[in-house]
Amino acid sequence: MKHLTIIRYILVALLLTGGTALADQKRYVVDDTGILSEKNLKNLNDRARAISEKYRMNVAFFLADNSYAGKMTLNDYATKCFQSFIGSETDGFMMAWNSKALRWTMVASGKGKVILPKSAKVYFYDAYYGGKTHYEGVMAYFNAVDEHLSKVERGEINISFWETVKHSDKSVVIIIGIAPVVLILTVCCYWIIRNSFQFSDNQKSPVLAHKCNQKSKKSNF
């Protein structure tokens, strides 16, 4: 029995260690340039993790160098980075900045695509670019993200229907469902307009006939 108890403790310890290792694999701030110190990198990761858990929306930032140049675009590289450290099936988004090429991009996944209109992307970039240092810029980015997600949660920012359809995984199904309705409404409108013209012609025809009769009588005299 003592041996079984010891084995159980070992298994529990392994499971806890494995769970911690998996949790540590999720990195919200990735620095390929070495610009950020370990302390600043930890502070930014803590801030990003707090926002992500608060809104159940993984938000991240990626400082890239030119190691990907010639093989893929910054957007492709950022997408790969997001999937590697956050997860491809998660809800969230990430901004990537190449300090050497002076280029930026944003990638999103799941619900992150829906709540990330173009205006928000520019707003986040402006917040980052306004920082005096890379650390201040990334922190300003997360502050702007926190403010944006807070407004979305309170309903102060309304995402348009077509923006939702555009980024929804079920957009094809929605469009297919709307198409028959549009077709039926078009046919109904055509039928109503066509019948209204016919009714109008029928109403006018007795009057025209009466006028023709009057003219024929006058011509006989």
C-alpha positions as CSV (number, residue, x, y, z in Angstrom):
1,M,0.0,0.0,0.0
2,K,2.9,2.4,0.8
3,H,4.3,1.8,-2.7
4,L,1.0,2.5,-4.3
5,T,0.6,5.7,-2.3
6,I,4.1,6.8,-3.4
7,I,3.4,6.1,-7.0
8,R,0.2,8.1,-6.8
9,Y,2.1,11.1,-5.4
10,I,4.6,10.8,-8.2
11,L,1.9,10.7,-10.8
12,V,0.1,13.8,-9.4
13,A,3.4,15.7,-9.2
14,L,4.1,14.8,-12.9
15,L,0.7,15.9,-13.9
16,L,1.0,19.2,-12.1
17,T,4.5,19.8,-13.5
18,G,3.2,19.0,-17.0
19,G,0.3,21.3,-16.6
20,T,2.6,24.2,-15.5
21,A,4.9,23.5,-18.5
22,L,1.9,23.7,-20.9
23,A,0.7,26.9,-19.3
24,D,4.2,28.5,-19.6
25,Q,4.3,27.7,-23.3
26,K,1.6,30.4,-23.9
27,R,3.7,33.5,-24.5
28,Y,1.7,36.7,-25.1
29,V,4.8,38.9,-25.9
30,V,7.5,37.5,-28.1
31,D,10.7,39.4,-28.8
32,D,12.9,38.1,-31.5
33,T,15.1,41.2,-31.5
34,G,16.4,41.1,-28.0
35,I,15.4,44.7,-27.4
36,L,13.4,44.1,-24.3
37,S,15.0,43.1,-21.0
38,E,13.8,40.0,-19.2
39,K,12.1,42.2,-16.5
40,N,10.2,44.3,-19.1
41,L,9.3,41.2,-21.1
42,K,7.8,39.6,-17.9
43,N,5.9,42.8,-17.1
44,L,4.4,42.9,-20.6
45,N,3.5,39.2,-20.5
46,D,1.8,39.7,-17.2
47,R,-0.2,42.6,-18.5
48,A,-1.2,40.7,-21.6
49,R,-2.2,37.7,-19.6
50,A,-4.4,39.7,-17.3
51,I,-6.2,41.3,-20.3
52,S,-6.6,38.0,-22.0
53,E,-8.1,36.3,-19.0
54,K,-10.3,39.3,-18.2
55,Y,-12.0,39.3,-21.6
56,R,-11.4,35.7,-22.6
57,M,-9.6,37.0,-25.7
58,N,-5.9,36.3,-26.2
59,V,-4.1,39.5,-27.0
60,A,-0.4,39.4,-28.0
61,F,2.5,41.4,-29.4
62,F,5.4,40.3,-31.5
63,L,8.7,42.2,-32.0
64,A,10.1,40.7,-35.2
65,D,13.5,40.9,-36.9
66,N,14.4,40.2,-40.5
67,S,15.0,36.5,-40.0
68,Y,11.9,35.6,-42.1
69,A,12.9,37.9,-45.0
70,G,12.8,36.3,-48.4
71,K,10.8,33.3,-47.1
72,M,7.5,34.7,-46.1
73,T,5.8,38.0,-45.4
74,L,5.6,39.7,-42.0
75,N,1.9,38.8,-41.9
76,D,2.6,35.1,-42.6
77,Y,5.4,35.0,-40.0
78,A,3.2,36.7,-37.4
79,T,0.4,34.2,-38.1
80,K,2.9,31.4,-37.5
81,C,4.1,33.0,-34.3
82,F,0.6,33.5,-33.0
83,Q,-0.3,29.9,-33.7
84,S,2.8,28.6,-32.1
85,F,2.6,30.5,-28.8
86,I,-1.1,31.2,-28.4
87,G,-2.9,28.5,-30.5
88,S,-4.5,28.4,-33.9
89,E,-8.0,27.5,-32.5
90,T,-8.2,30.3,-30.0
91,D,-10.0,33.7,-30.0
92,G,-7.6,36.6,-30.1
93,F,-5.3,38.8,-32.1
94,M,-1.7,40.0,-32.2
95,M,0.2,43.0,-33.5
96,A,3.6,42.4,-35.1
97,W,6.3,45.1,-35.6
98,N,9.5,44.8,-37.6
99,S,11.8,47.4,-36.2
100,K,14.3,47.0,-39.1
101,A,11.9,47.1,-42.0
102,L,9.6,49.6,-40.1
103,R,6.5,47.6,-41.0
104,W,3.6,46.4,-38.9
105,T,0.6,44.0,-39.3
106,M,-2.1,42.5,-37.2
107,V,-3.3,38.9,-37.3
108,A,-6.5,37.5,-35.7
109,S,-8.2,34.2,-35.0
110,G,-11.8,33.3,-34.1
111,K,-13.8,36.0,-32.5
112,G,-10.8,38.3,-32.7
113,K,-11.5,38.8,-36.3
114,V,-15.0,40.0,-35.5
115,I,-14.1,42.6,-32.9
116,L,-11.1,43.9,-34.8
117,P,-12.3,46.4,-37.5
118,K,-9.7,48.5,-39.4
119,S,-10.2,51.5,-37.2
120,A,-9.2,49.5,-34.1
121,K,-6.1,48.3,-35.8
122,V,-5.0,51.8,-36.6
123,Y,-5.9,52.9,-33.1
124,F,-3.7,50.2,-31.6
125,Y,-0.8,51.0,-33.9
126,D,-1.0,54.7,-33.1
127,A,-0.9,53.8,-29.4
128,Y,2.2,51.6,-29.9
129,Y,4.0,54.1,-32.1
130,G,3.4,56.9,-29.6
131,G,5.7,55.2,-27.0
132,K,9.1,56.7,-26.5
133,T,10.6,53.2,-26.1
134,H,9.6,49.8,-27.3
135,Y,8.5,48.8,-23.8
136,E,6.4,51.9,-23.4
137,G,4.9,51.4,-26.9
138,V,3.9,47.8,-26.3
139,M,2.4,48.7,-22.9
140,A,0.5,51.5,-24.5
141,Y,-0.8,49.0,-27.1
142,F,-2.1,46.7,-24.4
143,N,-3.7,49.7,-22.6
144,A,-5.5,50.6,-25.9
145,V,-6.6,47.0,-26.3
146,D,-7.9,46.9,-22.8
147,E,-9.9,50.1,-23.4
148,H,-11.3,48.8,-26.8
149,L,-12.4,45.4,-25.4
150,S,-14.0,47.2,-22.4
151,K,-16.1,49.3,-24.7
152,V,-17.0,46.3,-26.8
153,E,-18.1,44.4,-23.7
154,R,-20.2,47.4,-22.5
155,G,-21.8,47.6,-26.0
156,E,-20.4,51.1,-26.7
157,I,-18.8,49.8,-29.9
158,N,-21.2,48.2,-32.2
159,I,-19.6,45.8,-34.8
160,S,-21.5,46.1,-38.0
161,F,-23.4,43.1,-39.4
162,W,-21.4,42.9,-42.6
163,E,-18.2,43.1,-40.6
164,T,-19.4,40.1,-38.6
165,V,-20.4,38.2,-41.7
166,K,-17.1,39.0,-43.4
167,H,-15.0,37.5,-40.6
168,S,-17.3,34.8,-39.4
169,D,-16.5,31.2,-40.1
170,K,-20.1,30.6,-40.9
171,S,-20.3,33.5,-43.4
172,V,-20.9,31.2,-46.3
173,V,-23.9,29.6,-44.5
174,I,-25.3,33.0,-43.7
175,I,-25.0,34.3,-47.2
176,I,-26.6,31.1,-48.6
177,G,-29.5,31.6,-46.2
178,I,-29.9,35.3,-47.1
179,A,-29.8,34.7,-50.9
180,P,-33.2,32.9,-51.1
181,V,-34.9,35.6,-49.0
182,V,-33.6,38.3,-51.3
183,L,-34.7,36.4,-54.4
184,I,-38.2,35.9,-53.0
185,L,-38.5,39.6,-52.1
186,T,-37.4,40.5,-55.5
187,V,-40.0,38.3,-57.2
188,C,-42.7,39.6,-54.9
189,C,-41.8,43.2,-55.7
190,Y,-41.8,42.5,-59.4
191,W,-45.2,40.8,-59.2
192,I,-46.7,43.7,-57.2
193,I,-45.4,46.3,-59.6
194,R,-46.5,44.4,-62.6
195,N,-50.0,43.9,-61.3
196,S,-50.3,47.5,-60.3
197,F,-49.5,48.6,-63.9
198,Q,-52.1,46.1,-65.2
199,F,-54.7,47.4,-62.7
200,S,-53.9,51.0,-63.8
201,D,-54.3,50.1,-67.5
202,N,-57.6,48.4,-66.8
203,Q,-58.9,51.4,-64.9
204,K,-58.0,53.7,-67.8
205,S,-59.3,51.6,-70.6
206,P,-63.1,52.4,-70.1
207,V,-62.4,56.1,-70.1
208,L,-60.4,55.8,-73.3
209,A,-63.2,53.7,-74.9
210,H,-65.8,56.3,-73.9
211,K,-63.7,59.1,-75.5
212,C,-63.2,57.1,-78.7
213,N,-67.0,56.6,-78.9
214,Q,-67.6,60.3,-78.4
215,K,-65.2,61.1,-81.3
216,S,-66.8,58.5,-83.6
217,K,-70.2,60.0,-82.9
218,K,-69.0,63.5,-83.8
219,S,-67.4,62.3,-87.0
220,N,-70.7,60.7,-88.0
221,F,-72.5,64.0,-87.9
